[in-house]
Amino acid sequence: MFRQPLRNAKERLPLFLSECGRRARVLRDSLWRPPNRIDPSLRFVPGFCYGYWERETRGLELLKEWLSPEQFAQYDTKSYFEVTGCHSGKRYRISHGTSMNIHELDAAGCPCVGWCFAPKGYLVAGDVMLAQKIALETDERGALNVANKFFVPTSRNMHLHY
């Protein structure tokens, strides 16, 4: 009674496994990206990869046009620049990046607390840093009201465990 269906299953199983293997290879090949082309986490944002490096270059060029000569020199040598908040007069260091890249500096120029805020959307680093610079220099309170604060490890507080 079960011999015929069992025989059919034995004949079809290798074909089924072969087809599964072929589909797995097709899926793997469609997801493969050349190395060092773009951050792998960004491949899930539709259309983000197309023209990424051109947008990155334009964003950095626009940022550099807005930097003062001192800020440009800092950014060129250290990949960060400092801005002064318009309300408090505090100094902030904006490092190259799109998130968790703002550090409030103490009187000695050491990072004491971190701030994270960015415009909405998938923007390149130059555009995000420019928006952060403008926000801190023109509406510091508004920017910090929407920002997330984070702990910055320093030599003074390394012994503290949070």
C-alpha positions as CSV (number, residue, x, y, z in Angstrom):
1,M,0.0,0.0,0.0
2,F,2.8,2.5,0.9
3,R,5.4,1.1,-1.5
4,Q,4.5,3.2,-4.5
5,P,4.4,6.5,-2.6
6,L,7.6,5.7,-0.8
7,R,9.3,4.8,-4.1
8,N,8.1,8.1,-5.6
9,A,9.4,10.0,-2.6
10,K,12.8,8.3,-2.9
11,E,13.0,9.3,-6.6
12,R,11.9,12.9,-6.0
13,L,14.0,13.7,-2.9
14,P,17.4,14.0,-4.8
15,L,15.7,16.3,-7.4
16,F,14.1,18.4,-4.6
17,L,17.4,18.7,-2.7
18,S,19.2,19.6,-6.0
19,E,16.6,22.3,-6.7
20,C,17.0,23.7,-3.1
21,G,20.8,23.9,-3.5
22,R,20.4,25.7,-6.9
23,R,18.0,28.2,-5.3
24,A,20.4,28.8,-2.4
25,R,23.3,29.5,-4.7
26,V,21.1,32.0,-6.7
27,L,20.1,33.7,-3.5
28,R,23.7,33.8,-2.2
29,D,25.0,35.2,-5.6
30,S,22.3,37.9,-5.6
31,L,23.2,39.1,-2.1
32,W,27.0,39.1,-2.7
33,R,28.6,42.5,-2.7
34,P,32.2,43.3,-3.7
35,P,34.3,43.9,-0.6
36,N,35.1,47.4,0.6
37,R,32.5,49.1,-1.6
38,I,30.0,50.1,1.0
39,D,29.0,49.4,4.6
40,P,27.1,46.0,4.5
41,S,24.4,47.3,6.9
42,L,23.3,49.8,4.3
43,R,22.5,47.3,1.6
44,F,19.0,46.9,3.1
45,V,18.1,50.6,2.4
46,P,16.6,50.6,-1.1
47,G,18.5,52.7,-3.6
48,F,21.2,53.8,-1.0
49,C,24.1,52.1,-2.8
50,Y,23.5,53.8,-6.1
51,G,25.8,56.9,-6.3
52,Y,26.9,56.6,-2.6
53,W,30.5,57.7,-3.1
54,E,29.5,60.7,-5.3
55,R,27.1,61.8,-2.6
56,E,29.7,61.3,0.1
57,T,32.2,63.5,-1.9
58,R,29.6,66.2,-2.4
59,G,28.6,66.2,1.2
60,L,32.2,66.6,2.4
61,E,32.8,69.4,-0.1
62,L,29.8,71.3,1.1
63,L,30.8,70.8,4.8
64,K,34.3,72.1,4.0
65,E,32.8,75.2,2.4
66,W,31.0,76.0,5.6
67,L,33.9,75.4,8.0
68,S,36.0,78.4,9.2
69,P,39.7,78.2,8.4
70,E,40.4,77.0,11.9
71,Q,37.7,74.3,11.7
72,F,38.9,73.3,8.3
73,A,42.5,72.9,9.5
74,Q,41.2,70.8,12.5
75,Y,39.1,68.6,10.3
76,D,41.8,68.2,7.7
77,T,44.4,67.0,10.3
78,K,42.2,65.3,12.9
79,S,38.9,64.3,11.3
80,Y,37.0,66.4,13.7
81,F,36.3,70.1,14.3
82,E,35.1,72.2,17.2
83,V,32.1,74.5,17.4
84,T,30.8,76.9,20.1
85,G,27.2,76.6,21.3
86,C,25.3,79.8,20.7
87,H,23.5,79.8,24.0
88,S,25.9,78.4,26.6
89,G,29.2,79.2,24.9
90,K,30.2,75.5,25.5
91,R,32.6,73.9,23.1
92,Y,31.6,70.8,21.2
93,R,33.7,68.5,19.1
94,I,32.1,67.0,16.0
95,S,33.9,63.9,14.7
96,H,33.5,62.4,11.3
97,G,30.4,60.3,11.3
98,T,26.7,60.2,11.4
99,S,25.8,59.3,15.0
100,M,27.3,59.5,18.5
101,N,29.9,61.8,17.0
102,I,29.4,65.0,19.2
103,H,31.4,65.4,22.4
104,E,30.9,68.3,24.8
105,L,34.3,69.5,26.0
106,D,35.2,70.7,29.5
107,A,37.4,73.7,30.3
108,A,40.6,71.6,29.7
109,G,39.3,70.6,26.2
110,C,38.6,67.0,27.2
111,P,35.3,65.2,26.3
112,C,33.0,65.1,29.2
113,V,29.7,64.0,27.8
114,G,28.4,62.8,24.4
115,W,25.4,64.0,22.4
116,C,23.7,62.2,19.5
117,F,21.3,63.9,17.2
118,A,21.0,63.9,13.4
119,P,18.6,65.0,10.7
120,K,16.0,62.5,9.5
121,G,16.8,60.4,6.4
122,Y,19.8,58.5,5.0
123,L,22.4,61.3,4.7
124,V,26.1,61.0,4.2
125,A,28.5,62.0,6.9
126,G,29.3,65.4,5.5
127,D,25.6,66.4,5.4
128,V,25.0,65.2,8.9
129,M,28.0,67.0,10.4
130,L,27.0,70.2,8.6
131,A,23.5,70.0,10.0
132,Q,25.0,69.3,13.5
133,K,27.3,72.3,13.2
134,I,24.6,74.7,12.1
135,A,22.2,73.4,14.9
136,L,24.7,73.9,17.7
137,E,25.8,77.3,16.4
138,T,22.3,78.7,15.8
139,D,19.9,76.7,18.1
140,E,22.0,74.9,20.7
141,R,19.1,74.5,23.2
142,G,16.7,73.1,20.5
143,A,19.4,70.6,19.3
144,L,20.2,69.4,22.8
145,N,16.5,69.0,23.6
146,V,16.1,66.3,21.0
147,A,19.6,64.8,21.4
148,N,20.4,61.6,23.3
149,K,23.1,62.0,25.9
150,F,25.7,59.3,26.3
151,F,28.6,58.5,28.6
152,V,32.1,59.3,27.3
153,P,34.9,57.3,29.0
154,T,37.8,59.5,30.0
155,S,40.9,58.9,32.1
156,R,39.2,60.6,35.1
157,N,36.2,58.4,35.1
158,M,37.6,55.1,33.9
159,H,37.4,53.6,37.4
160,L,33.6,54.2,37.5
161,H,31.4,51.3,36.5
162,Y,28.1,52.2,35.1
